[in-house]
C-alpha cells in the first residue's frame, strides 16, 4: 500500500490573494457582506481606497466577467 502525504499549508499561505494583508481584508469584507446579504442582513464596512477597490474589482472580474458590482 502506498501512502501519499501532503504538506499542509494554511489558506493564507496557499492563496496568493490573501498574502497582501489589505487585499485579504477587502476580500474578507466582500465575502462576509455578500453572505450576510443572502441571509437578509445588510452590513457596512469601511470605504476602500481607489487602488484597493481597483484590485478587488480585477480579481472579482476574473472569476465572474459578466457580473456588475456597482
N, C-alpha and C positions, 0 to 999 in steps of 0.2 A: 504494500500500500504506500502510495506517495502522498506526502502531506505538504501542501504549499503554505508558507507563512508570508504574510504581507506586513510590511512596516506600516504601522498605523500613524497617520498624521491627523492633526485636528483640521477642522474645516477652515479655520483661519490660516493654517499653513498651506493647505492644498488649493484653496480658491484664490486665484490671482486678484479678484476684485476686492477681497477683504484684507489684502496686505496694506492698502492705503487706509489708515485709520479714519480719515474724514469721509472717504468714499464708502467705507464699510458702514459707518454710522448712517449715512444718507440712504444706503440700500436697506438697512435695518428699518429705518423710519418708513420707507416706501412699502416694505413688506408688511409691517405691523399696521400701517394705515389702511392698506388695501384689504388685509384680512379682517380688521375690525369693521370696516365699512360693509363688508359682505354680511356681517352679523347685525348691521344696523346701528353701529356705534361710530359716530364721527369724531375724529381726533385731529388735534392741531399740533404741528411741530414747528420748530424754528425755521424761518425762511433760509433757503440755501443761497450762497453767493453765486454769481453768474457762472463762474468757471466750474464749480462743482455741479451746478444744475446742468450744464452742458455735458459734462462727463456722464452723469446719470442718464440723461436722455440718449446719449450714444450707446450706452450699454443696453438700455431697455429696447432701443430700436433694433439692435442686432437680433434680439430674440422675438420681437413682435413688430415687424416692419409696418404692418397696416394699422397698428393701434395709435390713437392720439391721446396724449397726456396733458393737454392744455385745457 
